[in-house]
Amino acid sequence: MKHAAYAPPSSKWEELKREIKEAAPELGIDEIGFATAEPFLFLKNILQEHRDKGYESGFEEPDLDKRTVPALVEGQPMSIIAVAVAYPSKMDNPPKSEPGLRRGILARSAWGRDYHLVLRDALKRLEDFIRERVPDAVMESMVDTGVLVDRAVAERAGIGFSGKNCSIISPKMGSWIYLGEMVTNLPFPPDTPVTEGCGSCTKCIDACPTGALVGPGQLNAQACVSYLTQTKGFLDESYMAKIGNRLYGCDTCQMVCPHNRGKSWQQHPELLPDPEQAKPLLLPILDLSNREFKEKFGSSAAAWRGRKPIQRNAVIALGNFKDASSVPKLAEVLRHDPRPELRGSAAWALGRIGGPEALAALESALDTERDEEALAYVRRARESLAGEGKNQSDGE
């Protein structure tokens, strides 16, 4: 008589994990994985080296121990649950940018409802699901602003692999995914990390507008267009030319990724873009009050830094379009806007567009501008146009 191979009974935690995975779609979660809560020892030296090279954005948690050692306010962390929510990469019938009606673009991560809220809602549903079954469970959820490194957690939990573009790439969903995690004292059995990788592909590194991807999986955040669009001060002129018409964020390294080819996720209606918000007209942005800005962009992740960066980026975008019809508005910003960063950016934009009206606005600002940094932008733009005029007359 042949005996069947012995199979140990599933533990209650394996059973609960299976239940959670089956329920994930109803909870609004597209991918879910389980990892141990062991410290991310390998990561600390990487983060320290990143800091030493000046590559941090400044938005990170400064304590590297907190970023690499999972913790709970109460109890001993035993597991981390990683979640991913997929978002769209394509817009139906996007409005066209035309002369006199130029448009900017928000990164896809800022389309639809603010993803922080979407992920928090999903994690709250997950918490409720677990608490119904384990009433005394200790759980702490994090979304983006948490102390742990989302990508390290997601990679350990088997959501995907860490791409050369510094995104987690899911074999099924690509990198158009938002990440969140939950630390818990429940001892779930861990999932197996994904072994797939980028291979020899360097499309993202080659396509990065500013060369911020300094190596595979190495990002100089200080040079990243996504970071630059979120800063509030003056921008270096070499970066301004490379921002293009981006108002918030940058998708280039994901758009060129072969793992994202043909992928766009439409299953979350709240994440679908409003075309007039995701690809807005530039000139009206410059007239928005704080209240109007919140009404237009307040539901988007792009609103978290306020209106100043978006308005400055709109000025830069107008300069990059080199559309002469925007000169009167830019001249108005240069003359009357109370913020030096906007006036300096307008000077740069007028220098990019050129023409007699732009030159006249810059020459007038030489007499009225009192902020030294803004004045430096005015001088450089004026010299650039004056030099162009001289070259044209020499050529004639």
Buried (B, 14 or more C-beta within 10 A) or exposed (E): EEEEEEEEEEEEBEEBBEEBBEBBEEBBBBBBBBBBBEBBEEBBEBBEEBEEEEBBBEEBBEEBEEBBBBBBEEBEBBBBBBBBBBBBBEBEEEBEBEEEEBBBBBBBBBBBBBBBEBBBBBBEBBBEBBEEEBEEBBBBBBBBEBBBBBBBBBBBBBBBBBBBBBBBBBEEBBBBBBBBBBBBBBBBEBBEBBEEEBEEBBBBBEBBBBEBBBEBBBBBBBBBBBBBBBBEEBBEBEBBBBBBBBBBBBBBBBBBBEBBEEBBBEEBEEBBBBBEBBBBBBBEBBEBEEEBBBEBBEBBBBBBBEBBBBBBBBBBBBBBBEBBBBBEBBBBBBBEBEBBBBBBBBBBBBBBBBBEBBBEBBEBBEEEBEBEEBBBBBBBBBEBBEEBEEEEEEEE
